[in-house]
């Protein structure tokens, strides 16, 4: 433009010079009519020549196609024409190319020459005259429009996984930080979230919160769409007894979930192995591939029951024919219950040892008193049912039955020492040895003490001396006595406290209908209320000391009754009897002789006859 102005100035000077040299006649002067007709009034008024409409449209088209307005608030499309180690050179049809740092393309590691990218003019001209562009700012401007559109249309978008966060991942989608929940990463549980960081993946926008500018994306939704087709195909072909290959998806305490290719099935812990297991991880591990058999499913086939052990032969079928009742076997304790213990004698083959078959002892105990889980023990086969796959075992049969020579070891009248095992309301069970128990009735515990319950006399675990009183070999019963190990003091007391014997004692307690007195540590006598009266008419009280007469003694029931009143009443009666005897003697001495009597009788007769 500057060059054209200079050229016009030179031409003007040349014309002026020529005019000075010779007079020039203008076209208007030479032909006024023609000049007026062809005069450019638009140029005269507007200062420019008039351009035809077709030419203007063509010019506008060329401008729109080849010229870029470098305003900093408008997003334009550019083309990648060169890539360096640090930057991407972008052509936006401006007077110069723009530069964008490759950091802005981290989400797109596959960027290459020729790719179309959206940019925003960041700096029209830096210190070196370079045009600086921003792809990140352009993405932010367009991002929300794209995200909203993707959510409405279901369009699949690319996102760059930036980092982990609580509950999921942060994903760069169109320059917006979106949230990817952990449950939406994949259809199977994720055990290592870090494997997804710094990866570009496909996502589906599932939720937008316009108020808080939050975006939620899902990768699982894309997988489920593909799997749903596979799932329909697999479900349509399911049959009981069908064997399929699957992958262990999840392990719980009650079983294992198997992914059959979009369809999940459950192998219950009891269907994993013929042997007992405590937890499924003893058999399988996550992501393990294995074959399973379909055992059952519901009508819509949404719940599929699978089996693993059914693919192998049942251990009972492999049990040798030579195994029979009476054989000795070795096994491991796998389960303990209140009623016994289960022993695994071969893989998948178990037998029950009932608690009653663990010891010859007859008193009840728990299986835990004899064995623990994991113990290796020997046992004898008691019953064997191959059809029902049941076996009962015994441990006590490995030792001799102690009752076989019971009459020799424990004859009637023999003395022994045993251990108190348990109580009943009527007595105490004492164990003489393992398998030999005897009962001491409550009445055979003490000669002197009145015992209401055995716990008043001894404790479980105490040692007691006993005497065999009775022996029932067939009924396997022993009757024992403890008091019989000592002499019966009541034999001696029977003479010492005989009827009418007198003893001095103190009123120990005043009870209902009387009082008690203690003659010694064994003899506690009862005094009825009417026998507490003293000679002066007053009653004996607690702590009073007096003489008492035995008026009742029962050795069998250990009953002694005494009386204080009988002491002085007995003396009074004796005095009365003595006085009466003396009076009788005196009367005897004073009575008449036979002659006197005859005379008296004769006089009486005469009187009756009327004689003088």
VODREN-847383 format. One record per residue (C-alpha): x, z, y; residue in three letters. Coordinates in steps of 0.5 Angstrom, whole numbers, padded with zeros to 4 digits, always signed. Each point is the difference from the previous one (the first is absolute). Example, Ala and Ser with C-alpha at 12.3 -4.5 7.8 and 13.67 -1.06 7.14 Angstrom:
2
+0025+0016-0009ALA +0002-0002+0007SER 
This chain:
612
+0000+0000+0000UNK +0006+0002+0005UNK +0003-0007-0002UNK -0006-0004+0002UNK -0001+0004+0007UNK +0007-0002+0002UNK -0001-0007-0002UNK -0006-0001+0004UNK +0004+0003+0006UNK +0005-0005-0001UNK -0005-0006+0000UNK -0003+0003+0006UNK +0006+0000+0004UNK +0001-0007-0002UNK -0006-0002+0002UNK +0001+0003+0007UNK +0006-0003+0001UNK -0003-0007-0002UNK -0005+0001+0005UNK +0005+0002+0006UNK +0003-0007-0002UNK -0006-0004+0000UNK -0007+0001+0002UNK -0005+0000-0007UNK -0007-0002+0000UNK -0004+0005-0005UNK -0005-0003-0005UNK -0006+0004+0004UNK +0002-0004+0006UNK +0001-0007-0003UNK -0007+0001-0004UNK -0004+0005+0003UNK -0006-0001-0005UNK +0004+0000-0006UNK +0003+0006+0002UNK -0006+0004+0001UNK -0003-0003-0006UNK +0005+0003-0005UNK +0002+0006+0004UNK +0001+0006-0005UNK -0005+0005+0004UNK +0001+0005-0006UNK +0007+0001+0001UNK +0000+0000+0007UNK -0005+0006-0001UNK +0003+0004-0006UNK +0007-0002+0001UNK +0000-0003-0007UNK -0002-0006-0004UNK -0007+0000-0004UNK +0001+0000-0007UNK -0005-0003-0005UNK -0004+0005-0004UNK +0003-0003-0007UNK +0007+0001+0003UNK -0002+0007+0001UNK -0002+0001-0007UNK +0006-0003-0003UNK +0004+0004+0004UNK -0003+0007-0001UNK +0000-0002-0008UNK +0008-0001+0001UNK +0000+0007+0004UNK -0004+0004-0005UNK +0004-0003-0006UNK +0007+0000+0003UNK +0000+0006+0005UNK +0000+0007-0001UNK -0002+0005+0005UNK +0005+0006+0000UNK -0005+0005+0002UNK +0001+0007-0003UNK -0007+0002-0002UNK -0001-0007-0005UNK +0001+0000-0007UNK +0003-0007-0002UNK +0002-0003-0006UNK +0008-0002-0001UNK +0004-0003-0006UNK +0006+0003-0003UNK +0006-0006+0001UNK +0006+0005-0002UNK +0001+0007-0003UNK +0007+0004+0001UNK +0002+0006-0003UNK -0004+0004+0006UNK -0005-0005+0003UNK -0005-0005-0001UNK +0000-0006+0005UNK -0007-0002+0002UNK -0002-0006+0003UNK -0006+0000+0005UNK +0000-0006+0003UNK +0003+0003+0007UNK +0006-0002+0004UNK +0004+0004-0005UNK +0000+0003-0007UNK -0002+0008-0001UNK +0004+0005-0004UNK -0004+0006-0005UNK +0004+0005-0003UNK -0001+0000-0008UNK -0002+0007+0000UNK -0007-0003+0002UNK +0000-0004-0006UNK +0001+0006-0005UNK -0007-0001-0003UNK +0002-0007-0001UNK +0006+0000-0004UNK -0001-0008-0002UNK +0000-0002+0007UNK +0003-0007+0000UNK +0001-0006+0005UNK -0006-0004+0002UNK -0005+0006-0001UNK -0005+0001+0005UNK +0000+0007+0004UNK -0004+0003+0005UNK +0004+0002+0006UNK -0001+0003+0007UNK +0005-0001+0006UNK +0004+0006+0001UNK +0005-0002+0005UNK -0001-0007+0004UNK +0008+0000+0001UNK +0005+0005-0001UNK +0007+0001+0003UNK +0002-0006-0004UNK -0006-0004+0002UNK -0002+0001-0008UNK -0008+0000-0001UNK -0001+0007-0004UNK -0006+0000-0005UNK -0004+0005-0003UNK -0003-0001-0007UNK -0002+0008-0001UNK -0004+0000+0007UNK -0004-0007-0002UNK -0002+0003-0007UNK -0002+0007+0003UNK -0005-0004+0005UNK -0002-0005-0005UNK +0000+0006-0006UNK -0007+0003+0001UNK -0004-0006+0000UNK +0004-0002-0006UNK -0002+0006-0003UNK -0007+0000+0002UNK -0001-0007-0003UNK +0004+0002-0006UNK -0005+0006-0002UNK -0006-0005+0002UNK +0002-0005-0005UNK +0004+0003-0005UNK +0006-0004+0002UNK +0007+0002-0004UNK +0005+0002+0005UNK +0007+0002-0001UNK +0003+0007+0002UNK +0007+0003+0000UNK +0000+0007-0003UNK +0004+0004+0005UNK +0001+0007-0003UNK -0004+0005-0004UNK -0005+0005+0003UNK -0004+0006-0002UNK -0005-0003-0005UNK +0002-0007+0000UNK +0005-0005+0004UNK +0000-0003+0007UNK +0000-0008+0000UNK +0001-0005+0006UNK -0006-0005+0000UNK +0001-0005+0006UNK +0004+0005+0004UNK -0005+0006-0001UNK +0001+0006-0004UNK -0005+0000-0006UNK -0001+0006-0005UNK +0001-0002-0007UNK -0003+0006-0005UNK +0004+0002-0006UNK -0007-0001-0004UNK +0000-0008+0003UNK +0007-0002-0002UNK -0002-0002-0007UNK -0005+0001-0006UNK +0005+0005-0004UNK +0003+0006+0003UNK +0006+0000+0004UNK +0006+0004-0002UNK +0005-0003+0005UNK -0002-0001+0007UNK +0007-0002+0002UNK +0000-0006-0004UNK -0005-0004+0005UNK +0004+0002+0007UNK +0003-0006+0003UNK -0005-0005-0004UNK -0004-0005+0003UNK -0007+0000-0004UNK -0007-0003+0000UNK -0006+0004+0003UNK -0007+0000+0001UNK -0003+0004+0007UNK -0005+0005-0003UNK -0001+0004+0006UNK +0001+0000+0008UNK -0002+0006+0004UNK +0000-0003+0007UNK -0001+0006+0004UNK +0007+0003-0003UNK +0003-0007-0001UNK +0001+0002-0007UNK +0001-0006-0006UNK -0001+0002-0007UNK +0003-0006-0005UNK +0000+0000-0008UNK +0004-0004-0005UNK -0004+0003-0006UNK -0006-0004+0003UNK +0003-0007-0002UNK +0003+0003-0006UNK -0007+0002-0002UNK -0003-0007+0001UNK +0004-0003-0005UNK -0001+0006-0005UNK -0007-0001+0001UNK +0000-0006-0003UNK +0004+0002-0006UNK -0004+0006-0001UNK -0006-0004-0001UNK +0003-0004-0005UNK +0003+0006-0004UNK -0006+0004+0000UNK -0004-0006-0003UNK +0005-0001-0006UNK +0000+0008-0001UNK -0002+0002-0007UNK +0001+0006-0004UNK +0006+0000-0005UNK +0004-0005+0005UNK +0007+0001+0001UNK +0003-0001+0007UNK +0006+0001+0004UNK +0000+0004+0006UNK +0005+0004+0004UNK -0001+0008+0001UNK -0002+0000+0007UNK -0002+0008+0001UNK +0002+0006-0004UNK -0005+0006+0000UNK +0000+0007-0004UNK -0006-0003-0004UNK +0002-0007-0001UNK +0003-0007+0002UNK -0003-0005+0004UNK +0002-0007-0002UNK +0000-0006+0004UNK -0002-0006-0004UNK +0001-0005+0005UNK -0005+0002+0006UNK -0005+0004-0005UNK +0002+0008-0001UNK -0001+0003-0007UNK +0001+0007-0002UNK +0004+0003-0006UNK -0002+0007-0001UNK +0006+0005-0002UNK -0004+0001-0007UNK +0001-0008-0001UNK +0007-0001+0002UNK +0003+0003-0006UNK -0002+0003-0007UNK +0005+0006+0001UNK -0002+0005+0005UNK +0003-0001+0007UNK +0000+0005+0006UNK +0000-0006+0006UNK +0000-0007-0001UNK +0006-0001+0003UNK +0003+0002-0006UNK -0002-0007-0003UNK +0000-0005+0006UNK +0003-0001+0007UNK -0002-0003+0006UNK +0000-0008+0000UNK +0001+0000-0007UNK -0003-0006-0004UNK -0003+0001-0006UNK -0006-0002-0005UNK -0007+0004+0000UNK -0006-0001-0004UNK -0007+0000+0003UNK -0004+0005-0003UNK -0006+0000+0005UNK -0003-0002+0006UNK -0007+0001+0004UNK -0005-0005+0001UNK +0003-0003+0007UNK +0007+0001-0003UNK +0003+0004+0006UNK +0002+0006-0005UNK +0004-0002-0005UNK +0003+0004-0006UNK +0007-0002-0003UNK +0004+0003-0005UNK +0007+0000-0002UNK +0001+0004-0006UNK -0005-0005-0004UNK +0005-0005+0000UNK +0004+0004-0005UNK -0002+0002-0007UNK -0003+0007-0001UNK +0005+0005-0002UNK -0005+0003-0005UNK +0000-0007-0003UNK +0007+0001-0001UNK +0000+0007-0003UNK +0003-0001-0007UNK -0004+0001-0006UNK +0004+0005-0003UNK -0002+0005+0005UNK -0005+0005-0003UNK -0003+0007+0001UNK +0005+0006-0002UNK +0006-0004+0003UNK +0005+0003+0005UNK +0001-0004+0007UNK +0004+0001+0006UNK -0003-0002+0007UNK +0000+0002+0007UNK -0005+0004+0004UNK -0004-0005+0005UNK -0006+0004+0002UNK -0002+0008+0000UNK -0007+0002+0000UNK -0004+0007+0000UNK -0002-0002-0008UNK +0007-0003-0002UNK +0006-0005+0001UNK +0000-0007-0001UNK +0007-0003-0004UNK +0002-0007+0000UNK +0003-0001-0007UNK +0001-0007+0002UNK -0001-0005+0006UNK -0007+0000+0001UNK -0002+0004-0006UNK -0002+0008+0002UNK -0002+0006-0004UNK -0004+0006+0002UNK +0003+0007-0001UNK -0006+0005+0001UNK +0002+0006+0002UNK -0002+0004-0006UNK +0005-0005-0004UNK +0006+0003+0004UNK +0000+0007-0002UNK -0002+0004-0006UNK -0003+0005+0005UNK -0007+0001+0000UNK -0001+0002+0008UNK -0001-0005+0005UNK +0006-0003+0004UNK +0001-0006+0004UNK +0004-0006-0002UNK +0005+0001+0005UNK +0002+0006-0003UNK +0003-0004-0006UNK +0002-0007+0003UNK +0002-0003+0007UNK -0001-0008+0002UNK +0006-0003-0002UNK +0002+0004-0006UNK +0002-0003-0007UNK -0003+0003-0005UNK -0001+0000-0008UNK -0007+0000-0003UNK -0004-0001-0006UNK -0006-0006-0001UNK -0006+0004-0001UNK -0005-0006+0000UNK +0001-0007+0001UNK -0006-0005+0002UNK +0003-0007+0001UNK -0007-0004+0002UNK -0001+0005+0005UNK +0007+0001+0002UNK +0000+0007+0000UNK +0005+0005-0003UNK +0000+0008+0000UNK +0007+0004-0001UNK +0002+0007-0001UNK +0006+0004+0002UNK -0001+0006-0004UNK +0000-0003-0007UNK +0007-0001+0001UNK +0001+0008-0001UNK -0003+0004-0006UNK -0007+0003+0001UNK +0002+0007+0001UNK -0007+0002-0004UNK +0003-0002-0006UNK +0004+0006-0002UNK -0004+0005+0005UNK -0002+0005-0006UNK +0007+0001-0001UNK +0002+0000+0008UNK -0006+0004+0002UNK -0003+0005-0005UNK -0005+0005+0002UNK +0003+0006+0002UNK +0006-0003+0002UNK +0003+0001+0008UNK +0002-0005+0004UNK +0002-0002+0008UNK -0004-0005+0003UNK -0001-0003+0007UNK -0007+0000+0004UNK -0002-0007+0001UNK -0007+0001+0003UNK -0006+0004+0001UNK -0008+0000-0002UNK -0005+0005+0001UNK +0000+0003-0007UNK +0008+0000-0001UNK +0007-0002+0001UNK +0003-0006-0004UNK +0007+0001-0002UNK +0005-0005-0002UNK +0005+0002-0006UNK +0003-0006+0000UNK -0001-0008+0002UNK -0007-0001-0004UNK -0001+0007-0002UNK -0005+0003+0004UNK -0004+0007-0001UNK -0006+0003+0004UNK +0000+0008+0002UNK -0007+0002+0001UNK +0000+0004+0006UNK -0002+0006-0004UNK +0007+0000-0004UNK +0004+0000+0007UNK +0000+0008+0001UNK -0002+0006-0004UNK -0002+0004+0007UNK -0001-0005+0005UNK -0007-0003+0002UNK +0002-0007+0002UNK -0006-0005+0003UNK +0005-0006+0000UNK +0007-0002-0003UNK +0003-0001+0006UNK -0001+0007+0002UNK +0005+0002-0006UNK +0005-0006+0000UNK +0002-0007+0003UNK +0001-0007-0002UNK +0007+0000-0003UNK +0001+0007-0001UNK +0003+0002-0007UNK -0004+0004-0005UNK +0001+0004-0006UNK -0006-0002-0005UNK -0002+0002-0007UNK -0003-0006-0005UNK -0007+0003-0001UNK -0003-0006-0003UNK +0002-0007-0003UNK -0005-0006-0001UNK +0005-0006-0003UNK -0006-0005+0000UNK -0002+0002+0007UNK +0007+0000+0002UNK -0002+0007+0004UNK +0004+0006+0001UNK -0003+0007+0002UNK +0005+0004+0003UNK +0000+0007+0003UNK +0004+0003+0005UNK -0002+0008+0000UNK +0001+0000-0007UNK +0008+0000+0001UNK -0001+0007+0002UNK -0003+0006-0003UNK -0007+0002+0002UNK +0000+0006+0005UNK -0007+0001-0001UNK +0001+0002-0007UNK +0004+0006+0003UNK -0005+0001+0006UNK -0006+0001-0006UNK +0003+0006-0002UNK +0003+0003+0007UNK -0007-0002+0004UNK -0005+0002-0006UNK -0007+0002+0001UNK +0000+0007+0004UNK +0007+0000+0002UNK +0001+0003+0007UNK +0005-0003+0005UNK +0002+0001+0007UNK +0000-0006+0005UNK -0002-0002+0007UNK -0005-0005+0002UNK +0003-0007+0001UNK -0006-0003+0003UNK -0007+0001+0001UNK -0004-0006-0002UNK -0007-0002-0001UNK -0004+0005-0005UNK +0006+0004+0000UNK +0008+0001+0000UNK +0006-0002-0003UNK +0006+0004-0002UNK +0007-0002-0003UNK +0002+0004-0006UNK +0006-0004+0000UNK +0002-0008+0001UNK -0004-0002-0006UNK -0006+0005+0000UNK -0005-0001+0006UNK -0006+0004-0001UNK -0007+0000+0003UNK -0004+0006+0002UNK -0007-0001+0001UNK -0003+0003+0007UNK -0004+0005-0004UNK +0007+0003-0003UNK +0003+0001+0007UNK -0004+0006+0002UNK +0004+0006+0001UNK -0002+0007-0003UNK -0002+0002+0008UNK -0004-0006+0000UNK +0004-0005+0004UNK +0003-0006-0002UNK +0007-0002-0001UNK +0003-0005+0005UNK +0006-0005+0000UNK +0006+0004-0001UNK -0003+0006-0003UNK +0004+0002-0006UNK -0004+0004-0006UNK -0001+0000-0007UNK -0004-0005-0004UNK -0002+0000-0007UNK +0000-0006-0004UNK -0008-0002-0002UNK +0002-0007-0003UNK +0006-0004-0002UNK -0001-0007-0003UNK +0007-0003-0002UNK -0003-0007-0002UNK -0003-0001+0007UNK +0005+0004+0004UNK -0005+0005+0003UNK +0001+0007+0002UNK -0006+0004+0003UNK +0002+0008+0003UNK -0004+0005+0003UNK +0002+0006+0004UNK -0007+0003+0000UNK +0000+0001-0007UNK +0006+0005+0001UNK -0004+0006+0003UNK -0006-0002-0003UNK +0003+0000-0007UNK +0003+0007+0002UNK -0007+0003+0002UNK -0003-0003-0006UNK +0005+0004-0004UNK -0002+0007+0004UNK -0007-0001-0002UNK +0001-0001-0007UNK +0005+0006+0000UNK -0005+0004+0003UNK -0006-0002-0004UNK +0004+0001-0006UNK +0002+0007+0002UNK -0008+0001+0001UNK -0001-0002-0006UNK +0005+0005-0003UNK -0003+0006+0003UNK -0007-0002-0002UNK +0002+0000-0007UNK +0003+0007+0001UNK -0006+0002+0003UNK -0005-0003-0005UNK -0004+0006-0005UNK +0001+0001-0008UNK -0004-0002-0006UNK -0003+0007+0000UNK -0002+0000+0007UNK -0003-0007-0001UNK -0004+0002-0005UNK -0002+0006+0003UNK -0002-0004+0006UNK -0004-0005-0004UNK -0004+0006-0003UNK -0002+0003+0006UNK -0002-0007+0003UNK -0004-0001-0007UNK -0003+0007+0001UNK -0002-0002+0007UNK -0003-0006-0002UNK -0004+0004-0006UNK -0002+0005+0005UNK +0004+0005-0002UNK +0002+0006+0004UNK 
